Amino acid sequence: MKIAVIGANSTLGRKVVNKAEEKGINVVGMVRTAENLVGSGPLVLKDYHSLEQEDLEGCHYVVDTVSFPHIDRYSTELLPVWRLLEIMKDSAQKLLCVGSCSFLYTDKTRQKMVLDDSCLCSDSEDEKSHLRMCVNAFRRLGTNRNVHWGVLCPPLILDRRGYGAGNLEFGNDIVPMGLDGNSSITLNEFANAVIELLLRGFDDHQCISVRSVKD
């Protein structure tokens, strides 16, 4: 398998690159700057909005670790994912975006998203603004049917410091939560989830959730 990682030098991107190579997956790193690079594969150094289909040649999957996690750094009209949708149109390649818990539904009725639930959503206005932008971007992504895409969303808590050694539990577009109320995953485990999902495959135009389940 060969994959391209958009934002291969981001915190999550670096973990995805390393874990992919541990599994024997060939990785092409796509970065804007030659900083904090990892991995032994080829590198494409250019602005994401300048990417062309040729840059993705031979790749089975494209993993976007930038658009949703770093949405605050871009206008919603300038997210890298929109360029990817252009150059991957009618391609057999699959796009996996790293998403947000904001557009996961709170229960099986699918009447309310996490963003709309005051009990699950942060009181911080900056955080709410970020979540709103993620929801709006996801809704726009949902109108696209010319690209084979999926979105992998973390649970309510994404621990950026812990290592984590739990099992991964994948779900659908409902926020994953244990009977004890646990809805968490470490960044390290989330990177593992990205690679596992690529290896097992996913259906087109689906929102997939994942959480860590401790033994």
C-alpha positions in Angstrom: 0.0 0.0 0.0 1.1 3.5 -0.7 -0.4 6.6 0.9 0.1 10.4 0.8 -0.1 12.3 4.1 -1.1 15.9 3.9 0.6 17.7 6.8 3.2 15.0 7.3 5.2 17.3 9.7 2.2 18.2 11.9 2.0 16.6 15.3 -0.5 14.0 14.2 1.0 13.7 10.7 4.4 12.7 12.1 2.8 9.9 14.2 0.8 8.7 11.2 3.9 8.6 9.0 5.9 6.7 11.6 3.1 4.2 12.3 2.4 3.6 8.6 6.1 2.8 7.9 6.1 0.4 10.9 3.3 -1.5 9.1 5.3 -1.6 5.8 3.2 1.1 4.1 5.0 3.4 1.7 4.4 7.1 2.5 4.7 10.2 0.5 4.9 13.2 2.8 3.1 16.4 1.6 4.3 19.5 3.5 4.4 23.3 3.2 7.8 23.7 5.0 10.8 21.4 5.4 10.5 21.4 9.2 10.0 18.5 11.7 10.2 15.9 9.0 10.1 12.2 9.8 10.0 9.0 7.7 12.1 7.6 4.9 9.7 8.1 2.0 9.6 10.8 -0.8 8.6 14.3 0.0 6.4 16.8 -1.9 7.3 20.4 -0.7 4.7 22.9 -1.9 1.7 24.9 -0.8 -1.3 22.5 -0.4 -3.4 24.7 -2.8 -0.7 24.0 -5.5 -1.0 20.2 -5.3 -1.7 18.4 -8.6 -3.0 14.9 -9.3 0.6 14.0 -10.4 1.7 14.6 -6.8 -0.6 11.7 -5.7 0.5 9.3 -8.4 0.5 5.7 -7.2 -1.1 6.4 -3.9 -4.1 4.3 -2.8 -5.1 6.6 0.0 -4.6 10.3 0.8 -4.7 11.2 4.5 -5.5 14.8 5.3 -4.3 15.6 8.8 -4.6 19.4 8.3 -8.0 20.7 7.2 -10.2 20.0 10.2 -7.6 19.9 13.0 -6.0 23.2 11.8 -9.1 24.9 10.5 -8.4 28.0 12.5 -5.3 28.7 10.4 -7.3 28.7 7.2 -10.3 30.5 5.9 -13.0 27.8 5.5 -12.8 28.6 1.7 -9.1 27.8 1.7 -9.0 24.4 3.5 -6.6 22.0 1.7 -9.4 19.4 1.5 -11.2 21.5 -1.2 -8.1 21.3 -3.4 -7.9 17.6 -2.8 -11.5 17.2 -3.9 -10.6 19.0 -7.1 -7.6 16.9 -8.1 -9.1 13.6 -6.9 -12.3 14.0 -8.8 -13.4 10.7 -10.4 -10.2 9.0 -9.2 -10.1 5.5 -7.7 -8.0 6.9 -4.8 -9.6 7.3 -1.4 -9.4 10.4 0.8 -9.4 10.0 4.6 -9.9 13.2 6.5 -9.1 13.5 10.2 -12.3 15.1 11.5 -13.8 16.5 14.7 -16.2 15.3 17.3 -18.2 18.4 16.7 -20.3 16.8 13.9 -20.8 13.5 15.6 -24.4 12.9 16.7 -25.2 12.7 20.5 -27.5 9.6 20.2 -29.2 7.3 17.8 -32.0 9.7 17.0 -29.5 11.8 15.2 -31.3 15.0 16.1 -28.4 16.8 17.8 -24.7 17.1 17.1 -22.1 17.5 19.8 -21.8 21.2 18.8 -25.4 21.7 19.8 -25.2 20.0 23.2 -24.2 22.4 26.0 -23.3 19.5 28.2 -20.8 18.1 25.8 -19.5 21.3 24.2 -16.9 23.5 25.7 -17.9 26.9 27.1 -14.9 28.6 25.5 -16.0 30.9 22.6 -12.8 30.1 20.7 -13.5 26.4 21.0 -17.1 26.8 19.9 -16.0 28.9 16.9 -13.6 26.1 15.9 -16.3 23.5 16.3 -18.8 25.6 14.2 -16.2 25.9 11.4 -15.6 22.1 11.5 -19.4 21.4 11.2 -19.8 23.9 8.3 -16.8 22.4 6.5 -18.2 18.8 7.1 -21.6 19.8 5.7 -19.9 21.1 2.6 -17.8 18.0 2.3 -21.0 16.0 2.5 -22.3 17.4 -0.7 -19.4 15.9 -2.7 -20.0 12.6 -4.4 -17.2 12.6 -7.0 -14.5 11.5 -4.6 -14.2 8.4 -2.5 -13.9 10.1 0.9 -14.3 9.2 4.6 -13.8 11.1 7.9 -12.4 9.6 11.0 -13.5 11.5 14.1 -12.0 11.4 17.6 -14.2 11.1 20.7 -15.0 13.9 23.1 -11.5 13.9 24.7 -8.4 13.8 22.6 -5.4 13.5 25.0 -2.4 15.0 23.2 0.1 13.9 25.9 -0.8 10.4 27.0 0.6 7.4 25.2 -2.3 5.1 25.6 -2.5 1.3 25.4 -6.2 0.6 25.0 -8.0 -1.3 22.3 -9.6 0.7 19.5 -13.4 0.6 19.1 -14.7 2.0 15.8 -18.2 3.2 15.4 -20.5 5.2 13.2 -21.4 8.9 13.2 -22.6 8.8 16.9 -20.2 10.0 19.5 -18.5 6.9 21.0 -19.0 6.5 24.8 -18.7 3.7 27.2 -21.2 2.8 29.9 -19.0 4.6 32.4 -19.1 7.8 30.3 -15.6 7.4 28.9 -15.2 9.0 25.5 -11.5 9.5 25.0 -8.4 8.6 23.1 -4.8 9.6 23.1 -3.2 11.2 20.0 -0.9 8.2 19.7 -3.9 5.8 19.7 -5.7 8.1 17.2 -2.7 7.8 14.8 -3.0 4.0 15.2 -6.7 4.2 14.4 -5.9 6.1 11.2 -3.6 3.3 10.0 -5.9 0.5 11.1 -8.8 2.1 9.2 -6.7 2.3 6.1 -5.8 -1.4 6.4 -9.4 -2.5 7.0 -10.9 0.0 4.5 -14.0 2.1 4.8 -17.2 2.9 2.9 -17.5 6.0 0.8 -18.9 9.2 2.2 -19.0 7.9 5.8 -18.2 9.5 9.1 -16.4 7.0 11.4 -15.8 7.5 15.1 -13.2 5.8 17.3 -12.4 5.7 21.0 -10.0 3.8 23.3 -11.3 1.0 25.4 -9.1 0.0 28.3 -8.7 -3.6 29.3 
